[in-house]
Amino acid sequence: MVLKTLSITERQILANQFKILSKLEDDNEFYERKVEILEEGYTGQYREIFVVSEKEISYDICIETHDILTMFRGISNAIPSLNDEQIESLDFYKLHFKGFDANQDKHYYYAKFMIERQGKWPEFRELYLNSHNSNTILEYRKMLTVYKKIIHSNRYEFTFGDLKKFNSVLVNQL
């Protein structure tokens, strides 16, 4: 959607904001051009004023991303308590957070923001977050069915049995 009109009040408020920025920033010509666009009402140039993404990431995707990252945190926290026999019986590749597909999945951008800019889930900060695989979200959603059952039973630490259930929902994956 291209913004085609602004009220006179909106134009004046934005022009004043850019005038202030032109006084504070080194590149005052950049802001003065924006002031002129707004004051003269050059609607064809409004896209130069608004450099924000027109598309929002839905609340549902944000919540699902949070749940996925929290689920993988719980999986990572459960692994050190396993004995050797239990470790050998699990497929850890399936239990490893692989990121999200940056080309196909909006979860990627929200996760990247939360991890890199917000400092949440620091254990994933060093990971390459682009899975290059559009199927990862499908795998995570299968795992979330197990996660939600665990959380709804008021348990927040995963057992070996829980890890086996995560593995089992992905039996035919990969």
N, CA, C and O of each residue as an XYZ file, in Angstrom:
696
protein
N       0.831     -1.176      0.000
C       0.000      0.000      0.000
C       0.879      1.242      0.000
O       1.791      1.368      0.816
N       0.601      2.143     -0.906
C       1.343      3.385     -0.994
C       0.506      4.486     -0.363
O      -0.665      4.660     -0.702
N       1.111      5.225      0.554
C       0.417      6.339      1.196
C       0.249      7.452      0.172
O       1.233      7.942     -0.384
N      -0.997      7.852     -0.081
C      -1.260      8.847     -1.120
C      -1.691     10.202     -0.567
O      -1.741     11.186     -1.304
N      -2.000     10.255      0.709
C      -2.444     11.525      1.270
C      -2.147     11.588      2.768
O      -2.117     10.574      3.465
N      -1.934     12.793      3.225
C      -1.780     13.095      4.654
C      -2.605     14.338      4.938
O      -2.761     15.198      4.071
N      -3.128     14.433      6.140
C      -3.849     15.658      6.503
C      -2.838     16.783      6.683
O      -1.646     16.532      6.861
N      -3.313     18.012      6.637
C      -2.435     19.165      6.834
C      -1.765     19.110      8.202
O      -0.612     19.510      8.356
N      -2.498     18.613      9.188
C      -1.946     18.490     10.542
C      -0.821     17.456     10.565
O       0.238     17.698     11.144
N      -1.054     16.314      9.939
C      -0.008     15.277      9.885
C       1.232     15.796      9.168
O       2.360     15.555      9.599
N       1.009     16.515      8.061
C       2.142     17.066      7.303
C       2.931     18.055      8.148
O       4.162     18.036      8.146
N       2.220     18.923      8.875
C       2.894     19.936      9.693
C       3.681     19.300     10.838
O       4.818     19.688     11.109
N       3.077     18.332     11.499
C       3.766     17.646     12.609
C       5.028     16.956     12.102
O       6.097     17.094     12.697
N       4.905     16.217     11.005
C       6.076     15.520     10.456
C       7.131     16.508      9.979
O       8.322     16.292     10.203
N       6.715     17.586      9.326
C       7.676     18.602      8.859
C       8.444     19.184     10.043
O       9.657     19.381      9.966
N       7.733     19.458     11.139
C       8.400     19.984     12.334
C       9.406     18.981     12.899
O      10.490     19.367     13.336
N       9.046     17.694     12.890
C       9.969     16.663     13.368
C      11.256     16.660     12.531
O      12.361     16.585     13.068
N      11.088     16.741     11.221
C      12.262     16.734     10.338
C      13.075     18.023     10.453
O      14.293     17.998     10.277
N      12.417     19.152     10.747
C      13.155     20.405     10.982
C      14.048     20.258     12.209
O      15.204     20.682     12.207
N      13.499     19.657     13.247
C      14.288     19.435     14.469
C      15.478     18.525     14.157
O      16.605     18.818     14.557
N      15.231     17.424     13.446
C      16.320     16.510     13.092
C      17.369     17.188     12.231
O      18.558     16.893     12.359
N      16.951     18.094     11.354
C      17.928     18.782     10.494
C      18.871     19.657     11.317
O      20.005     19.907     10.908
N      18.406     20.117     12.463
C      19.253     20.940     13.352
C      20.183     20.075     14.200
O      21.249     20.526     14.619
N      19.772     18.824     14.450
C      20.536     17.942     15.335
C      21.522     17.040     14.608
O      22.547     16.657     15.171
N      21.223     16.705     13.379
C      22.031     15.732     12.633
C      22.979     16.424     11.666
O      22.751     17.563     11.259
N      24.041     15.720     11.308
C      25.019     16.266     10.368
C      24.453     16.416      8.959
O      24.752     17.392      8.271
N      23.642     15.462      8.529
C      23.104     15.474      7.163
C      21.791     16.258      7.136
O      20.725     15.694      6.893
N      21.884     17.577      7.391
C      20.668     18.369      7.481
C      19.960     18.506      6.134
O      18.744     18.698      6.114
N      20.665     18.415      5.020
C      20.036     18.500      3.696
C      19.047     17.347      3.483
O      17.995     17.529      2.871
N      19.389     16.182      3.983
C      18.524     15.004      3.896
C      17.164     15.297      4.532
O      16.119     14.995      3.954
N      17.191     15.886      5.721
C      15.962     16.185      6.445
C      15.239     17.393      5.840
O      14.009     17.440      5.837
N      15.985     18.357      5.335
C      15.361     19.518      4.709
C      14.579     19.127      3.459
O      13.545     19.730      3.172
N      15.050     18.129      2.708
C      14.297     17.623      1.553
C      12.965     17.022      2.012
O      11.935     17.215      1.365
N      12.993     16.308      3.111
C      11.760     15.713      3.648
C      10.790     16.812      4.088
O       9.584     16.696      3.871
N      11.308     17.867      4.700
C      10.473     18.999      5.106
C       9.796     19.599      3.880
O       8.595     19.866      3.904
N      10.554     19.812      2.817
C       9.990     20.394      1.596
C       8.905     19.492      0.996
O       7.856     19.982      0.577
N       9.148     18.194      0.953
C       8.143     17.251      0.441
C       6.846     17.392      1.231
O       5.760     17.420      0.653
N       6.966     17.479      2.546
C       5.770     17.563      3.392
C       5.096     18.931      3.294
O       3.874     19.015      3.169
N       5.882     19.990      3.352
C       5.294     21.324      3.304
C       4.629     21.616      1.966
O       3.610     22.305      1.919
N       5.191     21.104      0.887
C       4.625     21.339     -0.440
C       3.586     20.290     -0.830
O       2.882     20.453     -1.826
N       3.491     19.216     -0.047
C       2.483     18.190     -0.311
C       2.764     17.361     -1.543
O       1.844     17.006     -2.281
N       4.029     17.048     -1.774
C       4.411     16.241     -2.934
C       4.096     14.767     -2.644
O       4.972     14.006     -2.233
N       2.853     14.384     -2.859
C       2.386     13.049     -2.484
C       3.163     11.938     -3.173
O       3.309     10.850     -2.616
N       3.657     12.194     -4.366
C       4.434     11.181     -5.075
C       5.755     10.867     -4.393
O       6.387      9.856     -4.701
N       6.174     11.714     -3.477
C       7.442     11.515     -2.764
C       7.239     11.031     -1.332
O       8.214     10.849     -0.603
N       6.007     10.823     -0.923
C       5.752     10.398      0.456
C       6.485      9.105      0.795
O       6.842      8.889      1.953
N       6.714      8.247     -0.188
C       7.427      6.994      0.110
C       8.850      7.265      0.613
O       9.447      6.405      1.261
N       9.402      8.458      0.320
C      10.716      8.836      0.843
C      10.637      9.222      2.318
O      11.631      9.156      3.040
N       9.469      9.617      2.746
C       9.267     10.025      4.137
C       9.132      8.810      5.040
O       9.693      8.763      6.134
N       8.379      7.828      4.560
C       8.053      6.659      5.376
C       8.925      5.493      4.970
O       8.664      4.824      3.970
N       9.951      5.256      5.746
C      10.901      4.186      5.437
C      10.659      2.960      6.316
O      11.572      2.168      6.550
N       9.440      2.808      6.794
C       9.091      1.634      7.586
C       8.449      0.604      6.677
O       7.876      0.942      5.641
N       8.549     -0.637      7.068
C       7.944     -1.718      6.303
C       6.430     -1.553      6.307
O       5.827     -1.260      7.339
N       5.830     -1.744      5.148
C       4.379     -1.663      5.059
C       3.720     -2.913      5.630
O       2.551     -2.883      6.014
N       4.460     -4.000      5.685
C       3.903     -5.263      6.152
C       4.238     -5.454      7.617
O       5.377     -5.255      8.038
N       3.245     -5.838      8.380
C       3.453     -6.134      9.786
C       3.643     -7.631      9.970
O       3.179     -8.439      9.166
N       4.335     -7.981     11.043
C       4.422     -9.380     11.437
C       3.309     -9.584     12.453
O       3.254     -8.902     13.476
N       2.433    -10.518     12.165
C       1.234    -10.696     12.976
C       1.576    -11.077     14.422
O       2.641    -11.619     14.716
N       0.642    -10.773     15.289
C       0.758    -11.136     16.698
C       0.927    -12.643     16.847
O       1.726    -13.106     17.662
N       0.165    -13.415     16.050
C       0.248    -14.878     16.123
C       1.646    -15.385     15.783
O       2.145    -16.307     16.429
N       2.278    -14.794     14.781
C       3.641    -15.205     14.420
C       4.608    -14.832     15.530
O       5.518    -15.600     15.842
N       4.427    -13.672     16.126
C       5.288    -13.260     17.246
C       5.169    -14.236     18.411
O       6.181    -14.650     18.977
N       3.948    -14.606     18.771
C       3.732    -15.536     19.887
C       4.302    -16.908     19.536
O       4.951    -17.542     20.368
N       4.065    -17.366     18.314
C       4.572    -18.674     17.906
C       6.098    -18.694     17.915
O       6.702    -19.683     18.333
N       6.723    -17.616     17.461
C       8.189    -17.524     17.483
C       8.691    -17.602     18.919
O       9.643    -18.328     19.206
N       8.060    -16.864     19.815
C       8.412    -16.891     21.237
C       8.311    -18.318     21.777
O       9.217    -18.795     22.461
N       7.211    -18.988     21.468
C       7.013    -20.360     21.954
C       8.076    -21.309     21.401
O       8.576    -22.170     22.125
N       8.421    -21.158     20.131
C       9.433    -22.025     19.522
C      10.781    -21.822     20.186
O      11.459    -22.791     20.528
N      11.174    -20.575     20.372
C      12.472    -20.304     20.998
C      12.493    -20.788     22.453
O      13.496    -21.332     22.914
N      11.398    -20.592     23.161
C      11.301    -21.060     24.540
C      11.338    -22.591     24.596
O      11.967    -23.171     25.481
N      10.666    -23.232     23.653
C      10.672    -24.694     23.588
C      12.100    -25.214     23.389
O      12.524    -26.148     24.068
N      12.831    -24.609     22.461
C      14.198    -25.073     22.228
C      15.127    -24.753     23.395
O      16.096    -25.476     23.625
N      14.850    -23.697     24.122
C      15.605    -23.424     25.346
C      15.381    -24.562     26.338
O      16.328    -25.070     26.939
N      14.115    -24.956     26.501
C      13.783    -26.050     27.411
C      14.436    -27.362     27.000
O      14.907    -28.121     27.847
N      14.462    -27.624     25.704
C      15.116    -28.842     25.212
C      16.603    -28.797     25.546
O      17.161    -29.774     26.045
N      17.238    -27.669     25.272
C      18.677    -27.531     25.569
C      18.971    -27.679     27.056
O      19.984    -28.263     27.441
N      18.088    -27.150     27.882
C      18.279    -27.243     29.333
C      18.085    -28.659     29.854
O      18.646    -29.018     30.889
N      17.300    -29.465     29.154
C      17.023    -30.835     29.614
C      18.151    -31.804     29.270
O      18.327    -32.804     29.966
N      18.890    -31.543     28.251
C      19.898    -32.484     27.753
C      20.995    -32.806     28.777
O      21.365    -33.974     28.900
N      21.531    -31.829     29.517
C      22.598    -32.157     30.478
C      22.196    -33.143     31.577
O      23.064    -33.772     32.181
N      20.919    -33.284     31.841
C      20.483    -34.195     32.905
C      20.326    -35.643     32.425
O      19.989    -36.523     33.218
N      20.564    -35.892     31.151
C      20.391    -37.241     30.603
C      21.621    -38.103     30.857
O      22.741    -37.598     30.943
N      21.401    -39.404     30.976
C      22.541    -40.323     31.088
C      22.953    -40.765     29.686
O      22.270    -40.458     28.709
N      24.064    -41.481     29.590
C      24.618    -41.872     28.287
C      23.637    -42.704     27.461
O      23.517    -42.506     26.252
N      22.952    -43.616     28.101
C      21.995    -44.476     27.395
C      20.852    -43.650     26.795
O      20.431    -43.880     25.661
N      20.364    -42.691     27.572
C      19.289    -41.829     27.082
C      19.775    -40.972     25.904
O      19.066    -40.801     24.912
N      20.965    -40.454     26.031
C      21.530    -39.619     24.967
C      21.646    -40.409     23.669
O      21.313    -39.899     22.599
N      22.111    -41.634     23.755
C      22.274    -42.469     22.563
C      20.944    -42.805     21.901
O      20.913    -43.085     20.703
N      19.859    -42.784     22.642
C      18.563    -43.161     22.081
C      17.838    -42.004     21.391
O      16.801    -42.210     20.759
N      18.373    -40.803     21.508
C      17.722    -39.632     20.913
C      18.419    -39.204     19.628
O      19.626    -39.389     19.473
N      17.657    -38.639     18.719
C      18.206    -38.048     17.499
C      18.350    -36.551     17.761
O      17.388    -35.794     17.624
N      19.545    -36.133     18.134
C      19.755    -34.745     18.532
C      19.640    -33.762     17.383
O      19.360    -32.585     17.607
N      19.848    -34.218     16.165
C      19.670    -33.304     15.036
C      18.236    -32.787     14.996
O      18.002    -31.614     14.705
N      17.292    -33.651     15.285
C      15.884    -33.248     15.289
C      15.581    -32.303     16.449
O      14.664    -31.486     16.362
N      16.331    -32.409     17.511
C      16.090    -31.588     18.698
C      16.895    -30.288     18.695
O      16.858    -29.526     19.662
N      17.606    -30.045     17.624
C      18.473    -28.871     17.507
C      17.724    -27.744     16.799
O      17.082    -27.977     15.774
N      17.800    -26.526     17.335
C      17.187    -25.364     16.686
C      17.979    -25.019     15.439
O      19.181    -24.759     15.510
N      17.309    -25.017     14.298
C      17.971    -24.811     13.008
C      17.729    -23.420     12.434
O      18.245    -23.095     11.365
N      16.954    -22.600     13.127
C      16.627    -21.276     12.608
C      15.334    -21.306     11.817
O      14.561    -22.261     11.901
N      15.107    -20.249     11.048
C      13.921    -20.111     10.219
C      14.367    -19.738      8.804
O      15.466    -19.217      8.617
N      13.536    -19.996      7.835
C      13.853    -19.671      6.448
C      13.643    -18.172      6.211
O      12.511    -17.691      6.244
N      14.720    -17.444      5.976
C      14.645    -15.991      5.795
C      13.879    -15.605      4.530
O      13.320    -14.510      4.458
N      13.849    -16.479      3.547
C      13.159    -16.151      2.293
C      11.660    -16.383      2.349
O      10.909    -15.729      1.625
N      11.212    -17.296      3.190
C       9.812    -17.699      3.185
C       9.072    -17.502      4.511
O       7.849    -17.638      4.557
N       9.781    -17.190      5.565
C       9.176    -17.269      6.889
C       9.410    -15.988      7.698
O      10.551    -15.629      7.989
N       8.329    -15.312      8.053
C       8.422    -14.075      8.837
C       8.948    -14.319     10.243
O       9.427    -13.393     10.897
N       8.861    -15.555     10.708
C       9.406    -15.884     12.026
C      10.890    -15.507     12.094
O      11.383    -15.083     13.139
N      11.586    -15.664     10.978
C      13.023    -15.385     10.934
C      13.306    -13.954     11.392
O      14.181    -13.736     12.231
N      12.579    -12.985     10.854
C      12.862    -11.582     11.134
C      12.538    -11.226     12.583
O      13.255    -10.448     13.212
N      11.471    -11.789     13.098
C      11.129    -11.516     14.491
C      12.133    -12.182     15.428
O      12.562    -11.577     16.410
N      12.509    -13.426     15.128
C      13.502    -14.116     15.965
C      14.828    -13.365     15.946
O      15.457    -13.181     16.988
N      15.246    -12.939     14.781
C      16.510    -12.194     14.638
C      16.463    -10.910     15.472
O      17.426    -10.575     16.160
N      15.342    -10.201     15.404
C      15.177     -8.992     16.199
C      15.245     -9.304     17.694
O      15.961     -8.640     18.444
N      14.492    -10.322     18.116
C      14.444    -10.652     19.537
C      15.797    -11.126     20.062
O      16.184    -10.786     21.180
N      16.509    -11.901     19.267
C      17.785    -12.463     19.710
C      18.905    -11.428     19.624
O      19.651    -11.234     20.584
N      19.022    -10.770     18.480
C      20.161     -9.874     18.258
C      19.965     -8.475     18.813
O      20.920     -7.876     19.307
N      18.760     -7.941     18.746
C      18.541     -6.561     19.164
C      17.975     -6.460     20.582
O      18.315     -5.535     21.321
N      17.121     -7.399     20.961
C      16.497     -7.354     22.271
C      17.294     -8.116     23.330
O      17.055     -7.947     24.526
N      18.231     -8.947     22.899
C      19.042     -9.709     23.845
C      18.326    -10.893     24.463
O      18.798    -11.444     25.457
N      17.207    -11.294     23.903
C      16.473    -12.464     24.406
C      17.116    -13.724     23.835
O      17.748    -13.671     22.780
N      16.966    -14.823     24.501
C      17.515    -16.112     24.082
C      18.991    -15.982     23.649
O      19.329    -16.301     22.509
N      19.858    -15.519     24.546
C      21.263    -15.323     24.178
C      21.956    -16.620     23.750
O      22.974    -16.574     23.059
N      21.417    -17.770     24.150
C      22.031    -19.036     23.751
C      21.956    -19.257     22.236
O      22.677    -20.099     21.701
N      21.101    -18.520     21.552
C      20.977    -18.656     20.100
C      21.701    -17.535     19.347
O      21.701    -17.511     18.117
N      22.304    -16.626     20.074
C      22.928    -15.448     19.455
C      24.034    -15.809     18.464
O      24.185    -15.140     17.442
N      24.789    -16.830     18.745
C      25.900    -17.208     17.865
C      25.474    -18.129     16.730
O      26.286    -18.451     15.862
N      24.228    -18.554     16.721
C      23.749    -19.448     15.665
C      23.470    -18.682     14.388
O      23.114    -17.503     14.414
N      23.636    -19.365     13.282
C      23.197    -18.829     11.993
C      21.696    -19.063     11.945
O      21.259    -20.213     11.899
N      20.905    -18.019     11.953
C      19.462    -18.130     12.144
C      18.674    -18.437     10.873
O      17.472    -18.691     10.941
N      19.331    -18.416      9.722
C      18.637    -18.701      8.460
C      18.793    -20.177      8.135
O      19.889    -20.643      7.824
N      17.688    -20.907      8.208
C      17.729    -22.352      7.959
C      17.788    -22.684      6.475
O      18.175    -23.791      6.103
N      17.410    -21.739      5.628
C      17.330    -21.975      4.178
C      16.420    -23.160      3.865
O      16.597    -23.835      2.851
N      15.458    -23.407      4.731
C      14.577    -24.557      4.559
C      13.173    -24.165      5.020
O      12.948    -23.913      6.204
N      12.251    -24.117      4.092
C      10.888    -23.703      4.435
C      10.150    -24.750      5.271
O       9.073    -24.469      5.798
N      10.712    -25.947      5.398
C      10.072    -26.996      6.197
C      10.351    -26.891      7.692
O       9.683    -27.552      8.488
N      11.322    -26.076      8.087
C      11.637    -26.008      9.522
C      10.430    -25.549     10.329
O      10.193    -26.069     11.419
N       9.662    -24.587      9.822
C       8.499    -24.121     10.583
C       7.472    -25.249     10.725
O       6.791    -25.337     11.747
N       7.357    -26.097      9.727
C       6.423    -27.230      9.815
C       6.873    -28.208     10.898
O       6.047    -28.733     11.645
N       8.175    -28.451     10.981
C       8.725    -29.321     12.028
C       8.476    -28.709     13.404
O       8.040    -29.394     14.329
N       8.756    -27.414     13.526
C       8.577    -26.745     14.813
C       7.115    -26.794     15.257
O       6.827    -26.961     16.442
N       6.205    -26.649     14.314
C       4.777    -26.688     14.674
C       4.375    -28.063     15.187
O       3.545    -28.169     16.090
N       4.953    -29.109     14.623
C       4.682    -30.452     15.145
C       5.227    -30.576     16.563
O       4.582    -31.151     17.440
N       6.406    -30.037     16.774
C       7.004    -30.082     18.105
C       6.195    -29.246     19.101
O       6.092    -29.601     20.275
N       5.626    -28.142     18.631
C       4.828    -27.282     19.512
C       3.605    -27.994     20.066
O       3.135    -27.654     21.152
N       3.084    -28.971     19.344
C       1.939    -29.723     19.885
C       2.347    -30.449     21.165
O       1.572    -30.511     22.119
N       3.551    -30.993     21.185
C       4.077    -31.654     22.381
C       4.354    -30.607     23.463
O       3.975    -30.783     24.621
N       5.017    -29.524     23.073
C       5.374    -28.453     24.005
C       4.139    -27.913     24.732
O       4.157    -27.732     25.950
N       3.075    -27.658     23.979
C       1.870    -27.071     24.584
C       1.205    -28.024     25.563
O       0.640    -27.584     26.564
N       1.261    -29.306     25.294
C       0.710    -30.283     26.250
C       1.518    -30.262     27.546
O       0.957    -30.346     28.639
N       2.823    -30.151     27.416
C       3.691    -30.119     28.602
C       3.410    -28.862     29.419
O       3.233    -28.931     30.635
N       3.370    -27.730     28.755
C       3.148    -26.452     29.438
C       1.758    -26.406     30.076
O       1.598    -25.882     31.178
N       0.758    -26.950     29.390
C      -0.597    -26.947     29.942
C      -0.724    -27.843     31.181
O      -1.664    -27.706     31.964
N       0.226    -28.750     31.343
C       0.213    -29.572     32.558
C       1.046    -28.925     33.668
O       1.370    -29.560     34.673
N       1.387    -27.644     33.463
C       2.143    -26.848     34.439
C       3.533    -27.401     34.730
O       4.030    -27.291     35.851
N       4.152    -27.992     33.724
C       5.548    -28.412     33.842
C       6.375    -27.538     32.918
O       5.994    -27.288     31.774
N       7.495    -27.081     33.416
C       8.308    -26.172     32.623
C       9.726    -26.693     32.408
O      10.558    -26.019     31.801
N       9.991    -27.886     32.906
C      11.269    -28.556     32.659
C      10.960    -29.868     31.956
O      10.074    -30.614     32.371
N      11.694    -30.139     30.894
C      11.429    -31.336     30.096
C      12.163    -32.546     30.652
O      13.286    -32.452     31.148
N      11.493    -33.677     30.553
C      12.069    -34.956     30.973
C      12.593    -35.698     29.742
O      12.406    -35.255     28.609
N      13.238    -36.808     29.978
C      13.681    -37.673     28.891
C      12.473    -38.120     28.055
O      12.545    -38.158     26.827
N      11.383    -38.453     28.716
C      10.165    -38.851     28.014
C       9.648    -37.746     27.097
O       9.166    -38.021     25.998
N       9.749    -36.493     27.552
C       9.333    -35.367     26.718
C      10.209    -35.255     25.478
O       9.716    -35.020     24.375
N      11.518    -35.426     25.670
C      12.438    -35.346     24.529
C      12.147    -36.452     23.520
O      12.231    -36.237     22.311
N      11.804    -37.643     24.027
C      11.430    -38.750     23.137
C      10.169    -38.385     22.341
O      10.060    -38.704     21.157
N       9.227    -37.717     23.001
C       8.005    -37.303     22.298
C       8.317    -36.272     21.206
O       7.750    -36.329     20.115
N       9.218    -35.334     21.505
C       9.623    -34.383     20.463
C      10.220    -35.127     19.272
O       9.902    -34.838     18.119
N      11.091    -36.091     19.572
C      11.694    -36.912     18.504
C      10.625    -37.663     17.715
O      10.673    -37.714     16.486
N       9.666    -38.240     18.423
C       8.692    -39.101     17.757
C       7.756    -38.348     16.810
O       7.306    -38.920     15.817
N       7.451    -37.076     17.093
C       6.573    -36.340     16.183
C       7.277    -36.004     14.875
O       6.644    -35.616     13.893
N       8.600    -36.163     14.880
C       9.386    -35.863     13.676
C       9.937    -37.119     13.007
O      10.873    -37.039     12.212
N       9.374    -38.254     13.318
C       9.886    -39.534     12.798
C      10.083    -39.515     11.301
O      11.113    -39.983     10.815
N       9.137    -38.995     10.559
C       9.230    -39.027      9.102
C       9.746    -37.723      8.518
O       9.583    -37.469      7.325
N      10.360    -36.906      9.338
C      10.889    -35.626      8.869
C      12.331    -35.764      8.427
O      12.991    -36.763      8.713
N      12.806    -34.759      7.734
C      14.172    -34.592      7.282
C      14.449    -35.446      6.129
O      15.564    -35.437      5.608
